[in-house]
Amino acid sequence: MTQLNFDIGAGQSLAFTPSQLVIAGWTGRDAAAIEHHIEELAALGVPRPSAVPLYYRAAHRQLTQDAQIEVLGDASSGEVEPVLLRTQGQWWLTVGSDHTDRAAEAYAVDVSKHMCAKPLARTAWRWDEVASRADALQMQSQIFEDDRWVLYQQGTLAQIRPLISLIAGLPADAPVQDGLVLFCGTFGALPDAQSRGVRPAARMRLQLSDPAAARQIAHEYQSHVLPRVA
């Protein structure tokens, strides 16, 4: 059974046992931005979503707080996301990466969600403490590329549908109960000099910042590539 532990401040920790994992996709508030992200992934062969937003299911045992994950082949990459956790009858907020196998995503997005571990940070905030200013929370990711850290994604939660609406939109077969983990979506990737947006990266940094409280949640992880054989 997966056991996760979070620093929740004031010298306290939160022990969390996940029981279901839901990954919300296509959650942007701006229709043009959503279409841009759809086209960005379509360039990689990813089919258009059947609905917006869309809720994917994944195995909760894929969740990890380790600094290293293992992936098959070199065609995977991460995406920074706000992540809601349900435990003790309340919601908690952290940051994670929906690390995805892009080769598998080209033929079946739901399959790709099962191909990689889903890294999570080791710090969480009570959702009630930040809910009133959630739109002002800042989120970014960096990837290690060409021997240096490069800004990969950047924005605020105002660019994502209100997280409470994503909770309200959960399908009936994903009940809101203790143990639920909900990945809440992401931003498009910033293009590199070759105009590539989403692209593989072996190392990634995630950050969620709360400017009003001068605090942040950060996590860094590395992908160890396993060889593909036939």
NUTIDO-322367 format. One record per residue (C-alpha): x, y, z; residue in three letters. Coordinates in steps of 0.1 Angstrom, whole numbers. Each point is the difference from the previous one (the first is absolute). Layout:
c1=X; c2=Y; c3=Z; res=ala
...
This chain:
c1=0; c2=0; c3=0; res=met
c1=13; c2=34; c3=-10; res=thr
c1=8; c2=23; c3=30; res=gln
c1=7; c2=37; c3=-6; res=leu
c1=12; c2=25; c3=26; res=asn
c1=-3; c2=38; c3=-2; res=phe
c1=14; c2=28; c3=20; res=asp
c1=-30; c2=22; c3=9; res=ile
c1=19; c2=27; c3=20; res=gly
c1=5; c2=8; c3=37; res=ala
c1=20; c2=-32; c3=4; res=gly
c1=-30; c2=-21; c3=-10; res=gln
c1=-2; c2=-28; c3=-25; res=ser
c1=-29; c2=-16; c3=-19; res=leu
c1=0; c2=-37; c3=-7; res=ala
c1=-21; c2=-7; c3=-31; res=phe
c1=-11; c2=-33; c3=-15; res=thr
c1=-14; c2=4; c3=-36; res=pro
c1=-28; c2=-22; c3=-12; res=ser
c1=-8; c2=15; c3=-34; res=gln
c1=17; c2=23; c3=-25; res=leu
c1=-18; c2=22; c3=-25; res=val
c1=19; c2=22; c3=-25; res=ile
c1=-21; c2=29; c3=-14; res=ala
c1=11; c2=10; c3=-34; res=gly
c1=-8; c2=30; c3=-23; res=trp
c1=-8; c2=22; c3=30; res=thr
c1=9; c2=34; c3=-12; res=gly
c1=-24; c2=29; c3=4; res=arg
c1=9; c2=16; c3=-33; res=asp
c1=-15; c2=-18; c3=-30; res=ala
c1=28; c2=12; c3=-23; res=ala
c1=26; c2=-12; c3=24; res=ala
c1=-16; c2=-34; c3=2; res=ile
c1=-1; c2=-2; c3=-38; res=glu
c1=37; c2=10; c3=-1; res=his
c1=9; c2=-28; c3=24; res=his
c1=-22; c2=-25; c3=-20; res=ile
c1=18; c2=10; c3=-32; res=glu
c1=34; c2=-1; c3=18; res=glu
c1=-6; c2=-36; c3=9; res=leu
c1=-17; c2=-8; c3=-33; res=ala
c1=34; c2=9; c3=-16; res=ala
c1=13; c2=-30; c3=20; res=leu
c1=-28; c2=-22; c3=-13; res=gly
c1=-22; c2=3; c3=31; res=val
c1=-38; c2=-3; c3=-9; res=pro
c1=-24; c2=27; c3=9; res=arg
c1=-19; c2=-5; c3=33; res=pro
c1=-36; c2=-12; c3=-1; res=ser
c1=-10; c2=26; c3=27; res=ala
c1=15; c2=30; c3=17; res=val
c1=9; c2=-4; c3=28; res=pro
c1=6; c2=-37; c3=0; res=leu
c1=6; c2=-22; c3=30; res=tyr
c1=25; c2=-28; c3=-4; res=tyr
c1=4; c2=-29; c3=24; res=arg
c1=34; c2=-13; c3=11; res=ala
c1=14; c2=-24; c3=25; res=ala
c1=6; c2=17; c3=34; res=his
c1=31; c2=-21; c3=5; res=arg
c1=17; c2=21; c3=-27; res=gln
c1=2; c2=29; c3=25; res=leu
c1=35; c2=5; c3=14; res=thr
c1=20; c2=26; c3=19; res=gln
c1=33; c2=-15; c3=-10; res=asp
c1=26; c2=22; c3=-17; res=ala
c1=4; c2=-26; c3=-28; res=gln
c1=-24; c2=-18; c3=-22; res=ile
c1=5; c2=-27; c3=-26; res=glu
c1=-14; c2=4; c3=-35; res=val
c1=0; c2=-23; c3=-31; res=leu
c1=19; c2=17; c3=-28; res=gly
c1=8; c2=36; c3=-4; res=asp
c1=-33; c2=14; c3=-13; res=ala
c1=-16; c2=11; c3=33; res=ser
c1=-3; c2=34; c3=16; res=ser
c1=-17; c2=16; c3=30; res=gly
c1=-26; c2=28; c3=6; res=glu
c1=-3; c2=21; c3=31; res=val
c1=-35; c2=-2; c3=16; res=glu
c1=-18; c2=11; c3=31; res=pro
c1=-11; c2=-31; c3=18; res=val
c1=-28; c2=-4; c3=25; res=leu
c1=0; c2=-27; c3=27; res=leu
c1=-30; c2=-10; c3=20; res=arg
c1=6; c2=-12; c3=35; res=thr
c1=-13; c2=6; c3=35; res=gln
c1=-32; c2=13; c3=-16; res=gly
c1=17; c2=29; c3=-16; res=gln
c1=21; c2=10; c3=-31; res=trp
c1=37; c2=6; c3=-1; res=trp
c1=20; c2=16; c3=-28; res=leu
c1=34; c2=-10; c3=-13; res=thr
c1=18; c2=0; c3=-33; res=val
c1=8; c2=-30; c3=-22; res=gly
c1=10; c2=-10; c3=-35; res=ser
c1=-22; c2=-20; c3=-24; res=asp
c1=30; c2=-17; c3=-15; res=his
c1=-12; c2=-16; c3=-33; res=thr
c1=13; c2=-23; c3=-26; res=asp
c1=-4; c2=21; c3=-32; res=arg
c1=4; c2=-30; c3=-23; res=ala
c1=-29; c2=-18; c3=16; res=ala
c1=-20; c2=33; c3=2; res=glu
c1=1; c2=2; c3=-38; res=ala
c1=-23; c2=-30; c3=-2; res=tyr
c1=-19; c2=-1; c3=33; res=ala
c1=2; c2=28; c3=26; res=val
c1=-17; c2=-21; c3=27; res=asp
c1=26; c2=-27; c3=-5; res=val
c1=28; c2=25; c3=2; res=ser
c1=-12; c2=11; c3=34; res=lys
c1=8; c2=-35; c3=13; res=his
c1=35; c2=-1; c3=-14; res=met
c1=19; c2=22; c3=24; res=cys
c1=3; c2=8; c3=37; res=ala
c1=-16; c2=32; c3=12; res=lys
c1=24; c2=20; c3=21; res=pro
c1=-14; c2=21; c3=29; res=leu
c1=17; c2=25; c3=23; res=ala
c1=4; c2=-6; c3=37; res=arg
c1=-18; c2=31; c3=12; res=thr
c1=-37; c2=7; c3=1; res=ala
c1=-22; c2=30; c3=9; res=trp
c1=-36; c2=-1; c3=14; res=arg
c1=-22; c2=9; c3=-29; res=trp
c1=-22; c2=22; c3=22; res=asp
c1=30; c2=22; c3=8; res=glu
c1=6; c2=9; c3=-37; res=val
c1=-34; c2=-5; c3=-16; res=ala
c1=-10; c2=36; c3=1; res=ser
c1=32; c2=11; c3=-19; res=arg
c1=5; c2=-32; c3=-21; res=ala
c1=1; c2=20; c3=-32; res=asp
c1=31; c2=19; c3=12; res=ala
c1=20; c2=-31; c3=7; res=leu
c1=29; c2=-3; c3=-24; res=gln
c1=13; c2=-32; c3=-16; res=met
c1=29; c2=-8; c3=-22; res=gln
c1=23; c2=-28; c3=-12; res=ser
c1=36; c2=-1; c3=-12; res=gln
c1=17; c2=-28; c3=-20; res=ile
c1=37; c2=-7; c3=-2; res=phe
c1=9; c2=5; c3=-36; res=glu
c1=33; c2=6; c3=-18; res=asp
c1=18; c2=-1; c3=33; res=asp
c1=-21; c2=27; c3=17; res=arg
c1=-33; c2=5; c3=17; res=trp
c1=-26; c2=15; c3=-25; res=val
c1=-34; c2=14; c3=9; res=leu
c1=-25; c2=-24; c3=-15; res=tyr
c1=-34; c2=11; c3=13; res=gln
c1=-12; c2=30; c3=19; res=gln
c1=-33; c2=15; c3=11; res=gly
c1=-26; c2=5; c3=27; res=thr
c1=-29; c2=-22; c3=10; res=leu
c1=-23; c2=27; c3=-15; res=ala
c1=9; c2=-17; c3=-33; res=gln
c1=-15; c2=-33; c3=12; res=ile
c1=-37; c2=-6; c3=7; res=arg
c1=-8; c2=7; c3=37; res=pro
c1=11; c2=-31; c3=18; res=leu
c1=-33; c2=-2; c3=19; res=ile
c1=-18; c2=-3; c3=-34; res=ser
c1=23; c2=-29; c3=-9; res=leu
c1=-11; c2=-17; c3=32; res=ile
c1=-36; c2=7; c3=-8; res=ala
c1=4; c2=-15; c3=-35; res=gly
c1=15; c2=-33; c3=12; res=leu
c1=-18; c2=-30; c3=-16; res=pro
c1=-23; c2=-20; c3=23; res=ala
c1=24; c2=-30; c3=0; res=asp
c1=27; c2=23; c3=16; res=ala
c1=-17; c2=7; c3=33; res=pro
c1=14; c2=29; c3=22; res=val
c1=13; c2=-19; c3=30; res=gln
c1=32; c2=-4; c3=20; res=asp
c1=28; c2=-14; c3=-21; res=gly
c1=-10; c2=19; c3=-32; res=leu
c1=29; c2=17; c3=-19; res=val
c1=-10; c2=25; c3=-28; res=leu
c1=26; c2=14; c3=-24; res=phe
c1=-16; c2=32; c3=-12; res=cys
c1=16; c2=8; c3=-34; res=gly
c1=29; c2=21; c3=-13; res=thr
c1=12; c2=27; c3=-24; res=phe
c1=15; c2=-4; c3=-35; res=gly
c1=38; c2=-3; c3=-2; res=ala
c1=21; c2=30; c3=-9; res=leu
c1=17; c2=-7; c3=-34; res=pro
c1=37; c2=-4; c3=-4; res=asp
c1=22; c2=14; c3=-28; res=ala
c1=-13; c2=-27; c3=-24; res=gln
c1=-36; c2=9; c3=9; res=ser
c1=-5; c2=-32; c3=19; res=arg
c1=-25; c2=2; c3=28; res=gly
c1=-7; c2=-33; c3=17; res=val
c1=33; c2=-20; c3=-1; res=arg
c1=18; c2=-27; c3=19; res=pro
c1=21; c2=10; c3=30; res=ala
c1=18; c2=-22; c3=25; res=ala
c1=1; c2=25; c3=29; res=arg
c1=-28; c2=23; c3=11; res=met
c1=-7; c2=25; c3=27; res=arg
c1=-35; c2=9; c3=12; res=leu
c1=-11; c2=30; c3=20; res=gln
c1=-33; c2=13; c3=15; res=leu
c1=3; c2=35; c3=16; res=ser
c1=-23; c2=19; c3=23; res=asp
c1=12; c2=36; c3=-2; res=pro
c1=-24; c2=13; c3=27; res=ala
c1=15; c2=-24; c3=25; res=ala
c1=36; c2=1; c3=-14; res=ala
c1=2; c2=-37; c3=-2; res=arg
c1=4; c2=-27; c3=-27; res=gln
c1=-2; c2=-37; c3=-6; res=ile
c1=28; c2=-14; c3=-21; res=ala
c1=11; c2=-34; c3=-13; res=his
c1=27; c2=-12; c3=-23; res=glu
c1=3; c2=-35; c3=-16; res=tyr
c1=19; c2=-18; c3=-26; res=gln
c1=-10; c2=-27; c3=-25; res=ser
c1=21; c2=-31; c3=-4; res=his
c1=-5; c2=-14; c3=-35; res=val
c1=-4; c2=-37; c3=-4; res=leu
c1=9; c2=-15; c3=-34; res=pro
c1=-28; c2=-11; c3=-23; res=arg
c1=5; c2=-35; c3=-14; res=val
c1=-19; c2=-21; c3=-25; res=ala
